Amino acid sequence: MALPKYRTSRSHTRSRRANWKATTPQLVTVTTPEGKTTQVPQNLAAAVRKGYIKP
């Protein structure tokens, strides 16, 4: 892992962290093995469709 050569200022660190934005997950309509239709995040769609996790 790379190490910083110099100390990062507090204002630089805080302004970088302030620019981070969370995004809402893209939802996909999936039919569960029980026959119910539900919306889940796209990265969990295959697991819900196979019945590995409950929505």
CHARMM internal coordinates of N, CA and C (Angstrom, degrees):
IC EDIT
DIST 1 N 1 CA 1.4454
DIST 1 CA 1 C 1.5244
ANGL 1 N 1 CA 1 C 109.16
DIST 1 C 2 N 1.3167
ANGL 1 CA 1 C 2 N 116.83
DIHE 1 N 1 CA 1 C 2 N 138.68
DIST 2 N 2 CA 1.4525
ANGL 1 C 2 N 2 CA 121.20
DIHE 1 CA 1 C 2 N 2 CA -179.45
DIST 2 CA 2 C 1.5256
ANGL 2 N 2 CA 2 C 110.36
DIHE 1 C 2 N 2 CA 2 C -73.29
DIST 2 C 3 N 1.3225
ANGL 2 CA 2 C 3 N 115.51
DIHE 2 N 2 CA 2 C 3 N 141.32
DIST 3 N 3 CA 1.4562
ANGL 2 C 3 N 3 CA 121.11
DIHE 2 CA 2 C 3 N 3 CA 178.10
DIST 3 CA 3 C 1.5195
ANGL 3 N 3 CA 3 C 109.32
DIHE 2 C 3 N 3 CA 3 C -107.80
DIST 3 C 4 N 1.3337
ANGL 3 CA 3 C 4 N 117.49
DIHE 3 N 3 CA 3 C 4 N 142.95
DIST 4 N 4 CA 1.4624
ANGL 3 C 4 N 4 CA 119.35
DIHE 3 CA 3 C 4 N 4 CA 178.58
DIST 4 CA 4 C 1.5256
ANGL 4 N 4 CA 4 C 111.04
DIHE 3 C 4 N 4 CA 4 C -71.38
DIST 4 C 5 N 1.3261
ANGL 4 CA 4 C 5 N 116.16
DIHE 4 N 4 CA 4 C 5 N 140.25
DIST 5 N 5 CA 1.4675
ANGL 4 C 5 N 5 CA 120.02
DIHE 4 CA 4 C 5 N 5 CA 177.88
DIST 5 CA 5 C 1.5135
ANGL 5 N 5 CA 5 C 111.20
DIHE 4 C 5 N 5 CA 5 C -78.17
DIST 5 C 6 N 1.3343
ANGL 5 CA 5 C 6 N 116.42
DIHE 5 N 5 CA 5 C 6 N -33.66
DIST 6 N 6 CA 1.4527
ANGL 5 C 6 N 6 CA 120.55
DIHE 5 CA 5 C 6 N 6 CA -175.86
DIST 6 CA 6 C 1.5181
ANGL 6 N 6 CA 6 C 109.47
DIHE 5 C 6 N 6 CA 6 C -128.47
DIST 6 C 7 N 1.3084
ANGL 6 CA 6 C 7 N 115.38
DIHE 6 N 6 CA 6 C 7 N 158.84
DIST 7 N 7 CA 1.4530
ANGL 6 C 7 N 7 CA 120.55
DIHE 6 CA 6 C 7 N 7 CA 178.31
DIST 7 CA 7 C 1.5260
ANGL 7 N 7 CA 7 C 109.79
DIHE 6 C 7 N 7 CA 7 C -71.85
DIST 7 C 8 N 1.3202
ANGL 7 CA 7 C 8 N 117.37
DIHE 7 N 7 CA 7 C 8 N 134.88
DIST 8 N 8 CA 1.4606
ANGL 7 C 8 N 8 CA 122.44
DIHE 7 CA 7 C 8 N 8 CA 177.33
DIST 8 CA 8 C 1.5269
ANGL 8 N 8 CA 8 C 108.54
DIHE 7 C 8 N 8 CA 8 C -83.79
DIST 8 C 9 N 1.3040
ANGL 8 CA 8 C 9 N 116.27
DIHE 8 N 8 CA 8 C 9 N 132.90
DIST 9 N 9 CA 1.4608
ANGL 8 C 9 N 9 CA 119.88
DIHE 8 CA 8 C 9 N 9 CA -178.23
DIST 9 CA 9 C 1.5282
ANGL 9 N 9 CA 9 C 110.50
DIHE 8 C 9 N 9 CA 9 C -66.16
DIST 9 C 10 N 1.3116
ANGL 9 CA 9 C 10 N 114.67
DIHE 9 N 9 CA 9 C 10 N 156.46
DIST 10 N 10 CA 1.4673
ANGL 9 C 10 N 10 CA 120.11
DIHE 9 CA 9 C 10 N 10 CA -179.02
DIST 10 CA 10 C 1.5232
ANGL 10 N 10 CA 10 C 110.92
DIHE 9 C 10 N 10 CA 10 C -64.79
DIST 10 C 11 N 1.3237
ANGL 10 CA 10 C 11 N 117.90
DIHE 10 N 10 CA 10 C 11 N -39.79
DIST 11 N 11 CA 1.4638
ANGL 10 C 11 N 11 CA 120.27
DIHE 10 CA 10 C 11 N 11 CA -178.50
DIST 11 CA 11 C 1.5333
ANGL 11 N 11 CA 11 C 111.02
DIHE 10 C 11 N 11 CA 11 C -68.09
DIST 11 C 12 N 1.3217
ANGL 11 CA 11 C 12 N 117.44
DIHE 11 N 11 CA 11 C 12 N -37.28
DIST 12 N 12 CA 1.4698
ANGL 11 C 12 N 12 CA 120.18
DIHE 11 CA 11 C 12 N 12 CA 178.08
DIST 12 CA 12 C 1.5218
ANGL 12 N 12 CA 12 C 110.84
DIHE 11 C 12 N 12 CA 12 C -65.48
DIST 12 C 13 N 1.3248
ANGL 12 CA 12 C 13 N 116.83
DIHE 12 N 12 CA 12 C 13 N -42.87
DIST 13 N 13 CA 1.4614
ANGL 12 C 13 N 13 CA 121.03
DIHE 12 CA 12 C 13 N 13 CA -179.86
DIST 13 CA 13 C 1.5260
ANGL 13 N 13 CA 13 C 111.08
DIHE 12 C 13 N 13 CA 13 C -64.57
DIST 13 C 14 N 1.3173
ANGL 13 CA 13 C 14 N 116.10
DIHE 13 N 13 CA 13 C 14 N -44.71
DIST 14 N 14 CA 1.4637
ANGL 13 C 14 N 14 CA 119.35
DIHE 13 CA 13 C 14 N 14 CA -176.76
DIST 14 CA 14 C 1.5204
ANGL 14 N 14 CA 14 C 112.25
DIHE 13 C 14 N 14 CA 14 C -70.87
DIST 14 C 15 N 1.3201
ANGL 14 CA 14 C 15 N 117.72
DIHE 14 N 14 CA 14 C 15 N -35.09
DIST 15 N 15 CA 1.4641
ANGL 14 C 15 N 15 CA 118.83
DIHE 14 CA 14 C 15 N 15 CA 178.67
DIST 15 CA 15 C 1.5246
ANGL 15 N 15 CA 15 C 110.71
DIHE 14 C 15 N 15 CA 15 C -70.57
DIST 15 C 16 N 1.3286
ANGL 15 CA 15 C 16 N 117.64
DIHE 15 N 15 CA 15 C 16 N -33.46
DIST 16 N 16 CA 1.4698
ANGL 15 C 16 N 16 CA 120.76
DIHE 15 CA 15 C 16 N 16 CA 176.85
DIST 16 CA 16 C 1.5216
ANGL 16 N 16 CA 16 C 109.54
DIHE 15 C 16 N 16 CA 16 C -66.90
DIST 16 C 17 N 1.3203
ANGL 16 CA 16 C 17 N 117.48
DIHE 16 N 16 CA 16 C 17 N -43.25
DIST 17 N 17 CA 1.4646
ANGL 16 C 17 N 17 CA 120.39
DIHE 16 CA 16 C 17 N 17 CA 179.70
DIST 17 CA 17 C 1.5204
ANGL 17 N 17 CA 17 C 112.07
DIHE 16 C 17 N 17 CA 17 C -67.67
DIST 17 C 18 N 1.3202
ANGL 17 CA 17 C 18 N 117.25
DIHE 17 N 17 CA 17 C 18 N -31.30
DIST 18 N 18 CA 1.4697
ANGL 17 C 18 N 18 CA 121.09
DIHE 17 CA 17 C 18 N 18 CA -178.03
DIST 18 CA 18 C 1.5218
ANGL 18 N 18 CA 18 C 111.55
DIHE 17 C 18 N 18 CA 18 C -69.97
DIST 18 C 19 N 1.3352
ANGL 18 CA 18 C 19 N 118.07
DIHE 18 N 18 CA 18 C 19 N -23.33
DIST 19 N 19 CA 1.4558
ANGL 18 C 19 N 19 CA 120.90
DIHE 18 CA 18 C 19 N 19 CA -177.87
DIST 19 CA 19 C 1.5187
ANGL 19 N 19 CA 19 C 113.00
DIHE 18 C 19 N 19 CA 19 C -82.65
DIST 19 C 20 N 1.3270
ANGL 19 CA 19 C 20 N 118.92
DIHE 19 N 19 CA 19 C 20 N -7.83
DIST 20 N 20 CA 1.4488
ANGL 19 C 20 N 20 CA 121.90
DIHE 19 CA 19 C 20 N 20 CA -179.17
DIST 20 CA 20 C 1.5210
ANGL 20 N 20 CA 20 C 109.30
DIHE 19 C 20 N 20 CA 20 C -75.33
DIST 20 C 21 N 1.3072
ANGL 20 CA 20 C 21 N 116.87
DIHE 20 N 20 CA 20 C 21 N 130.65
DIST 21 N 21 CA 1.4653
ANGL 20 C 21 N 21 CA 121.45
DIHE 20 CA 20 C 21 N 21 CA -179.04
DIST 21 CA 21 C 1.5287
ANGL 21 N 21 CA 21 C 109.34
DIHE 20 C 21 N 21 CA 21 C -124.76
DIST 21 C 22 N 1.3063
ANGL 21 CA 21 C 22 N 116.15
DIHE 21 N 21 CA 21 C 22 N 134.18
DIST 22 N 22 CA 1.4595
ANGL 21 C 22 N 22 CA 120.72
DIHE 21 CA 21 C 22 N 22 CA 175.37
DIST 22 CA 22 C 1.5253
ANGL 22 N 22 CA 22 C 108.85
DIHE 21 C 22 N 22 CA 22 C -82.90
DIST 22 C 23 N 1.3161
ANGL 22 CA 22 C 23 N 117.24
DIHE 22 N 22 CA 22 C 23 N 142.84
DIST 23 N 23 CA 1.4627
ANGL 22 C 23 N 23 CA 121.03
DIHE 22 CA 22 C 23 N 23 CA 178.55
DIST 23 CA 23 C 1.5264
ANGL 23 N 23 CA 23 C 108.83
DIHE 22 C 23 N 23 CA 23 C -115.25
DIST 23 C 24 N 1.3148
ANGL 23 CA 23 C 24 N 116.00
DIHE 23 N 23 CA 23 C 24 N 149.90
DIST 24 N 24 CA 1.4558
ANGL 23 C 24 N 24 CA 119.80
DIHE 23 CA 23 C 24 N 24 CA 178.58
DIST 24 CA 24 C 1.5181
ANGL 24 N 24 CA 24 C 109.40
DIHE 23 C 24 N 24 CA 24 C -75.46
DIST 24 C 25 N 1.3260
ANGL 24 CA 24 C 25 N 118.46
DIHE 24 N 24 CA 24 C 25 N 141.73
DIST 25 N 25 CA 1.4585
ANGL 24 C 25 N 25 CA 120.06
DIHE 24 CA 24 C 25 N 25 CA -179.14
DIST 25 CA 25 C 1.5294
ANGL 25 N 25 CA 25 C 111.40
DIHE 24 C 25 N 25 CA 25 C -70.59
DIST 25 C 26 N 1.3254
ANGL 25 CA 25 C 26 N 115.61
DIHE 25 N 25 CA 25 C 26 N 147.91
DIST 26 N 26 CA 1.4564
ANGL 25 C 26 N 26 CA 120.90
DIHE 25 CA 25 C 26 N 26 CA 178.37
DIST 26 CA 26 C 1.5266
ANGL 26 N 26 CA 26 C 108.23
DIHE 25 C 26 N 26 CA 26 C -76.79
DIST 26 C 27 N 1.3272
ANGL 26 CA 26 C 27 N 117.06
DIHE 26 N 26 CA 26 C 27 N 123.32
DIST 27 N 27 CA 1.4575
ANGL 26 C 27 N 27 CA 121.89
DIHE 26 CA 26 C 27 N 27 CA -176.53
DIST 27 CA 27 C 1.5204
ANGL 27 N 27 CA 27 C 110.80
DIHE 26 C 27 N 27 CA 27 C -92.69
DIST 27 C 28 N 1.3380
ANGL 27 CA 27 C 28 N 115.06
DIHE 27 N 27 CA 27 C 28 N 144.66
DIST 28 N 28 CA 1.4565
ANGL 27 C 28 N 28 CA 122.54
DIHE 27 CA 27 C 28 N 28 CA -179.32
DIST 28 CA 28 C 1.5193
ANGL 28 N 28 CA 28 C 107.48
DIHE 27 C 28 N 28 CA 28 C -127.88
DIST 28 C 29 N 1.3071
ANGL 28 CA 28 C 29 N 117.59
DIHE 28 N 28 CA 28 C 29 N 139.87
DIST 29 N 29 CA 1.4587
ANGL 28 C 29 N 29 CA 122.01
DIHE 28 CA 28 C 29 N 29 CA 176.43
DIST 29 CA 29 C 1.5254
ANGL 29 N 29 CA 29 C 109.62
DIHE 28 C 29 N 29 CA 29 C -81.74
DIST 29 C 30 N 1.3482
ANGL 29 CA 29 C 30 N 115.96
DIHE 29 N 29 CA 29 C 30 N 126.23
DIST 30 N 30 CA 1.4650
ANGL 29 C 30 N 30 CA 122.06
DIHE 29 CA 29 C 30 N 30 CA -174.32
DIST 30 CA 30 C 1.5211
ANGL 30 N 30 CA 30 C 109.02
DIHE 29 C 30 N 30 CA 30 C -131.70
DIST 30 C 31 N 1.3153
ANGL 30 CA 30 C 31 N 116.63
DIHE 30 N 30 CA 30 C 31 N 143.83
DIST 31 N 31 CA 1.4570
ANGL 30 C 31 N 31 CA 122.09
DIHE 30 CA 30 C 31 N 31 CA 173.81
DIST 31 CA 31 C 1.5274
ANGL 31 N 31 CA 31 C 108.45
DIHE 30 C 31 N 31 CA 31 C -99.93
DIST 31 C 32 N 1.3359
ANGL 31 CA 31 C 32 N 116.95
DIHE 31 N 31 CA 31 C 32 N 124.44
DIST 32 N 32 CA 1.4581
ANGL 31 C 32 N 32 CA 121.78
DIHE 31 CA 31 C 32 N 32 CA -178.95
DIST 32 CA 32 C 1.5237
ANGL 32 N 32 CA 32 C 109.85
DIHE 31 C 32 N 32 CA 32 C -80.27
DIST 32 C 33 N 1.3353
ANGL 32 CA 32 C 33 N 118.39
DIHE 32 N 32 CA 32 C 33 N 166.41
DIST 33 N 33 CA 1.4681
ANGL 32 C 33 N 33 CA 120.65
DIHE 32 CA 32 C 33 N 33 CA 178.02
DIST 33 CA 33 C 1.5304
ANGL 33 N 33 CA 33 C 113.46
DIHE 32 C 33 N 33 CA 33 C -60.47
DIST 33 C 34 N 1.3400
ANGL 33 CA 33 C 34 N 117.25
DIHE 33 N 33 CA 33 C 34 N -24.62
DIST 34 N 34 CA 1.4726
ANGL 33 C 34 N 34 CA 120.47
DIHE 33 CA 33 C 34 N 34 CA 178.27
DIST 34 CA 34 C 1.5185
ANGL 34 N 34 CA 34 C 112.15
DIHE 33 C 34 N 34 CA 34 C -78.42
DIST 34 C 35 N 1.3475
ANGL 34 CA 34 C 35 N 117.10
DIHE 34 N 34 CA 34 C 35 N -9.01
DIST 35 N 35 CA 1.4594
ANGL 34 C 35 N 35 CA 120.97
DIHE 34 CA 34 C 35 N 35 CA 178.71
DIST 35 CA 35 C 1.5121
ANGL 35 N 35 CA 35 C 113.90
DIHE 34 C 35 N 35 CA 35 C 99.60
DIST 35 C 36 N 1.3184
ANGL 35 CA 35 C 36 N 118.70
DIHE 35 N 35 CA 35 C 36 N 0.73
DIST 36 N 36 CA 1.4614
ANGL 35 C 36 N 36 CA 121.72
DIHE 35 CA 35 C 36 N 36 CA 179.28
DIST 36 CA 36 C 1.5297
ANGL 36 N 36 CA 36 C 109.43
DIHE 35 C 36 N 36 CA 36 C -81.61
DIST 36 C 37 N 1.3213
ANGL 36 CA 36 C 37 N 115.68
DIHE 36 N 36 CA 36 C 37 N 147.24
DIST 37 N 37 CA 1.4593
ANGL 36 C 37 N 37 CA 121.45
DIHE 36 CA 36 C 37 N 37 CA 175.87
DIST 37 CA 37 C 1.5174
ANGL 37 N 37 CA 37 C 107.94
DIHE 36 C 37 N 37 CA 37 C -105.68
DIST 37 C 38 N 1.3238
ANGL 37 CA 37 C 38 N 116.68
DIHE 37 N 37 CA 37 C 38 N 129.14
DIST 38 N 38 CA 1.4576
ANGL 37 C 38 N 38 CA 121.11
DIHE 37 CA 37 C 38 N 38 CA -178.15
DIST 38 CA 38 C 1.5179
ANGL 38 N 38 CA 38 C 109.72
DIHE 37 C 38 N 38 CA 38 C -144.56
DIST 38 C 39 N 1.3200
ANGL 38 CA 38 C 39 N 116.27
DIHE 38 N 38 CA 38 C 39 N 164.00
DIST 39 N 39 CA 1.4533
ANGL 38 C 39 N 39 CA 121.63
DIHE 38 CA 38 C 39 N 39 CA 176.62
DIST 39 CA 39 C 1.5241
ANGL 39 N 39 CA 39 C 109.69
DIHE 38 C 39 N 39 CA 39 C -107.93
DIST 39 C 40 N 1.3309
ANGL 39 CA 39 C 40 N 116.26
DIHE 39 N 39 CA 39 C 40 N 129.19
DIST 40 N 40 CA 1.4579
ANGL 39 C 40 N 40 CA 122.74
DIHE 39 CA 39 C 40 N 40 CA -179.63
DIST 40 CA 40 C 1.5236
ANGL 40 N 40 CA 40 C 108.94
DIHE 39 C 40 N 40 CA 40 C -135.41
DIST 40 C 41 N 1.3419
ANGL 40 CA 40 C 41 N 118.33
DIHE 40 N 40 CA 40 C 41 N 161.63
DIST 41 N 41 CA 1.4588
ANGL 40 C 41 N 41 CA 120.01
DIHE 40 CA 40 C 41 N 41 CA 174.34
DIST 41 CA 41 C 1.5256
ANGL 41 N 41 CA 41 C 111.16
DIHE 40 C 41 N 41 CA 41 C -60.00
DIST 41 C 42 N 1.3297
ANGL 41 CA 41 C 42 N 115.72
DIHE 41 N 41 CA 41 C 42 N 149.33
DIST 42 N 42 CA 1.4594
ANGL 41 C 42 N 42 CA 121.03
DIHE 41 CA 41 C 42 N 42 CA -172.76
DIST 42 CA 42 C 1.5255
ANGL 42 N 42 CA 42 C 112.31
DIHE 41 C 42 N 42 CA 42 C -61.50
DIST 42 C 43 N 1.3402
ANGL 42 CA 42 C 43 N 118.38
DIHE 42 N 42 CA 42 C 43 N -34.13
DIST 43 N 43 CA 1.4571
ANGL 42 C 43 N 43 CA 119.53
DIHE 42 CA 42 C 43 N 43 CA -177.69
DIST 43 CA 43 C 1.5324
ANGL 43 N 43 CA 43 C 112.16
DIHE 42 C 43 N 43 CA 43 C -73.03
DIST 43 C 44 N 1.3325
ANGL 43 CA 43 C 44 N 119.09
DIHE 43 N 43 CA 43 C 44 N -13.85
DIST 44 N 44 CA 1.4655
ANGL 43 C 44 N 44 CA 122.06
DIHE 43 CA 43 C 44 N 44 CA 178.42
DIST 44 CA 44 C 1.5256
ANGL 44 N 44 CA 44 C 112.57
DIHE 43 C 44 N 44 CA 44 C -104.74
DIST 44 C 45 N 1.3214
ANGL 44 CA 44 C 45 N 117.73
DIHE 44 N 44 CA 44 C 45 N -0.57
DIST 45 N 45 CA 1.4634
ANGL 44 C 45 N 45 CA 121.43
DIHE 44 CA 44 C 45 N 45 CA -172.95
DIST 45 CA 45 C 1.5213
ANGL 45 N 45 CA 45 C 112.04
DIHE 44 C 45 N 45 CA 45 C -60.90
DIST 45 C 46 N 1.3240
ANGL 45 CA 45 C 46 N 118.50
DIHE 45 N 45 CA 45 C 46 N -44.45
DIST 46 N 46 CA 1.4637
ANGL 45 C 46 N 46 CA 120.99
DIHE 45 CA 45 C 46 N 46 CA -177.36
DIST 46 CA 46 C 1.5218
ANGL 46 N 46 CA 46 C 111.06
DIHE 45 C 46 N 46 CA 46 C -64.93
DIST 46 C 47 N 1.3302
ANGL 46 CA 46 C 47 N 117.89
DIHE 46 N 46 CA 46 C 47 N -39.98
DIST 47 N 47 CA 1.4659
ANGL 46 C 47 N 47 CA 120.99
DIHE 46 CA 46 C 47 N 47 CA -179.15
DIST 47 CA 47 C 1.5227
ANGL 47 N 47 CA 47 C 111.22
DIHE 46 C 47 N 47 CA 47 C -67.80
DIST 47 C 48 N 1.3255
ANGL 47 CA 47 C 48 N 117.62
DIHE 47 N 47 CA 47 C 48 N -38.42
DIST 48 N 48 CA 1.4687
ANGL 47 C 48 N 48 CA 120.90
DIHE 47 CA 47 C 48 N 48 CA 178.29
DIST 48 CA 48 C 1.5190
ANGL 48 N 48 CA 48 C 109.87
DIHE 47 C 48 N 48 CA 48 C -68.91
DIST 48 C 49 N 1.3266
ANGL 48 CA 48 C 49 N 117.26
DIHE 48 N 48 CA 48 C 49 N -40.43
DIST 49 N 49 CA 1.4621
ANGL 48 C 49 N 49 CA 121.63
DIHE 48 CA 48 C 49 N 49 CA -179.20
DIST 49 CA 49 C 1.5297
ANGL 49 N 49 CA 49 C 110.84
DIHE 48 C 49 N 49 CA 49 C -62.66
DIST 49 C 50 N 1.3309
ANGL 49 CA 49 C 50 N 117.58
DIHE 49 N 49 CA 49 C 50 N -35.71
DIST 50 N 50 CA 1.4597
ANGL 49 C 50 N 50 CA 121.86
DIHE 49 CA 49 C 50 N 50 CA -179.82
DIST 50 CA 50 C 1.5216
ANGL 50 N 50 CA 50 C 112.78
DIHE 49 C 50 N 50 CA 50 C -84.56
DIST 50 C 51 N 1.3348
ANGL 50 CA 50 C 51 N 117.57
DIHE 50 N 50 CA 50 C 51 N -11.82
DIST 51 N 51 CA 1.4475
ANGL 50 C 51 N 51 CA 121.50
DIHE 50 CA 50 C 51 N 51 CA 178.38
DIST 51 CA 51 C 1.5199
ANGL 51 N 51 CA 51 C 114.58
DIHE 50 C 51 N 51 CA 51 C 89.46
DIST 51 C 52 N 1.3364
ANGL 51 CA 51 C 52 N 117.80
DIHE 51 N 51 CA 51 C 52 N 13.68
DIST 52 N 52 CA 1.4563
ANGL 51 C 52 N 52 CA 120.72
DIHE 51 CA 51 C 52 N 52 CA 179.97
DIST 52 CA 52 C 1.5281
ANGL 52 N 52 CA 52 C 112.60
DIHE 51 C 52 N 52 CA 52 C -71.74
DIST 52 C 53 N 1.3293
ANGL 52 CA 52 C 53 N 116.36
DIHE 52 N 52 CA 52 C 53 N -35.20
DIST 53 N 53 CA 1.4711
ANGL 52 C 53 N 53 CA 120.98
DIHE 52 CA 52 C 53 N 53 CA 178.50
DIST 53 CA 53 C 1.5202
ANGL 53 N 53 CA 53 C 109.22
DIHE 52 C 53 N 53 CA 53 C -131.01
DIST 53 C 54 N 1.3321
ANGL 53 CA 53 C 54 N 115.78
DIHE 53 N 53 CA 53 C 54 N 153.21
DIST 54 N 54 CA 1.4581
ANGL 53 C 54 N 54 CA 121.71
DIHE 53 CA 53 C 54 N 54 CA 178.24
DIST 54 CA 54 C 1.5243
ANGL 54 N 54 CA 54 C 109.07
DIHE 53 C 54 N 54 CA 54 C -90.86
DIST 54 C 55 N 1.3197
ANGL 54 CA 54 C 55 N 119.20
DIHE 54 N 54 CA 54 C 55 N 139.14
DIST 55 N 55 CA 1.4696
ANGL 54 C 55 N 55 CA 120.98
DIHE 54 CA 54 C 55 N 55 CA 179.78
DIST 55 CA 55 C 1.5286
ANGL 55 N 55 CA 55 C 111.49
DIHE 54 C 55 N 55 CA 55 C -72.39
END
COOR INIT
IC SEED 1 N 1 CA 1 C
IC BUILD
